[in-house]
Amino acid sequence: SSPATRAPSAGRLRLAVTAGCAALVLAQLVGLMAWSWHVLDRASLSWDYAIYYQPWWLIAHGQLLPRNTFQGGYAFWRNDGEFSVYLLAPLYWVFPNHQLGYLWLQDIAIALSGMTCLAIVCDAVPWRLEDDPLRRAAAAAARVLVALFVVANPWVYWTASFDIHMEVFGTCLALLALRAALRQRRSAVVWALLAALCGAAAAVFVAGVGAAAAVVLCWRRRGLIRPAGGWRDWRHLERPALVRSAWPLAISVGGAVWLVLLGALHATQGSPTGYGYLVGPGAPAHPSVVVLLAGLVDHAATAARVIAGHRWNLWANTAPVGLVGLASPVGLFVGGPTLLANNLLKSPSFSYPSFQNFVVYCSTAVGSASVVAALWRRRRLAPFGAALAALMVASSVGWFVAWFGTTGQEWIHLSPGSAAVVKAVAHAAAPADEVVASQGFVGVLAGRQQVYAFSGPVVVPVRSRTVWFVLSLTQGIQVATQNETLQAIDTVASLPGVQALEVDDNGIWVYRWHPPAGTRSVALGEPGSPYPIWMSPGPQARAVTTGPPASWHVVSNGQTGYLFVGDYFQLAPGRYIATVRLRSIIPVTAEAWNDNTNVVIGGRVRASRRPVVVSFPFSVRAPKGQLPGGLAGSGIFRDQPIPPQRLATVELRVWLPAGARATAWWASVAPAR
């Protein structure tokens, strides 16, 4: 065919490929928004959502210096310097369903990040109609690859499922700044400033964006990323190149200075702790960036061993987006620092695939697509580029198939019935009321000034005329042990004048309380508190909850069986003393069971006809199958999840022979001295 015939055909193909990739990202946005509706419908919004929704709600209602009641009551801006919540606050009034609207804003940021990645690759790998077929194939491959990396990465959906985080908004704005900088637009400074307002993590993104843009603008002849307009060939560092790279370097320096300033203002209280081994004994919880860098140099070998310990998470975070993109300027400078920081922590809490590595996914996707295009455009390396692209596609699809289906079981832990109870409380509680809720669904109840998460033993200040307690043992992703939650429920049930609205309905306990005058606080789940036996009657017993709460107990029906069961204590390996207060007209047997192995590990003491307190020792060994460092997934599609605690589940029981009339009030477990 003639050139005149080929040009329109090539133009239609270019339009079809680019439009198809953009449509794929937009389809992902629709899917993410539908998924967010499902997450909210199942009330699966936890502590992380609450710490951002509460200030968003307060600022939108005129409280410009909100305090974070979830992390000690300090001013929210000190959490991580995340001033972007102020910019998002006016959008609160745009959405009729405010909680869903907040999730949708994050979904839009995710989709806009994907579109920006596609735009950067389109600029970097131009598709000119006069190009030869090899160059056009390279351009098409780059566009398809980056769209695939963005849409088929299962960790993107995990990011959207894990509540709200400013790192997502910071990534989006940083990518916009990167594209503007590569196109030598002044708007890059504006986007960089907005990104820096998303917090300390985003300040690292900004510093990387400036460095990446400076390298690309200087590397004019053989760069892996080139602007659509092309540039002059040069063999030596020219003055114009230095000038062009100066202002991106200024952006990089600005991001670093902002990060140091946030640390000096103690505005990084929400940043991860755990870098102390790089600093030495007596290190503060949040050492400065300069001190950390110096410690990294001094303890390079130790840091290398820690990073090597996260090798499976390093693989899991980069393999779905091509891996080799880390060798490109964008992947190295934009995603590399975050990847390094997350893997310098000994705990896998931040190296684990999720929101904290979202910037890595986007920057590495851009870099990988650009590397493939750079190889494919050269005739001698084109076969290698095509093979690398095929390998990346297989890897991306493999990760998607292996992990996408686990998103629901990983993040949705409330039944429809329990979610309905939580949402009913959210509608019934007035904005001025105080709410204390289990951390697994506290985000649904966060639209008020006084809201607290129960994640374990805590002293909750009482500052409202009405206090709601919404607690659960198993519904939602819970941090508190079942025993701590049951102790908290017992404390709440014993409060003077408390009203029980839902008692274990769909696994949710709801109480409403008007505290007496002078009440300043309530201690929940105190360590060592006696376990309330009335909550765990056995099959041959019933709970008696009349009279003063301190006298509530379980009483047997005279048949053979257990008086009480289900009083779970999560215990570390060691020696303990179990104590039970009970009474029986004939001898009964108290036992301690290891529920991990389903064997008796201690006990067999007998009670008398009058109420007595009986005690017996037992030992706990490390449970099998719960060793740190385990892997999840199969084959090469694996990661290293946050390891479970090395705790055994111990249950106290009282066995009744036929004809026994027994009563039990409380039980406790304490370390043996």
PyMOL commands that set and color helices and strands:
alter all, ss='L'
color gray80, all
select helices_A, chain A and resi 3-41+47-60+76-78+84-94+98-124+133-151+154-161+166-182+187-196+200-218+239-264+276-279+289-298+300-309+311-321+324-327+329-343+355-376+382-411+416-428+442-445+482-493+533-535+549-551
alter helices_A, ss='H'
color red, helices_A
select strands_A, chain A and resi 434-438+451-454+458-461+467-472+499-505+508-513+521-524+531-532+541-544+553-556+561-562+567-571+574-584+589-594+599-605+612-620+632-634+637-639+648-656+662-671
alter strands_A, ss='S'
color yellow, strands_A
deselect
rebuild
show_as cartoon
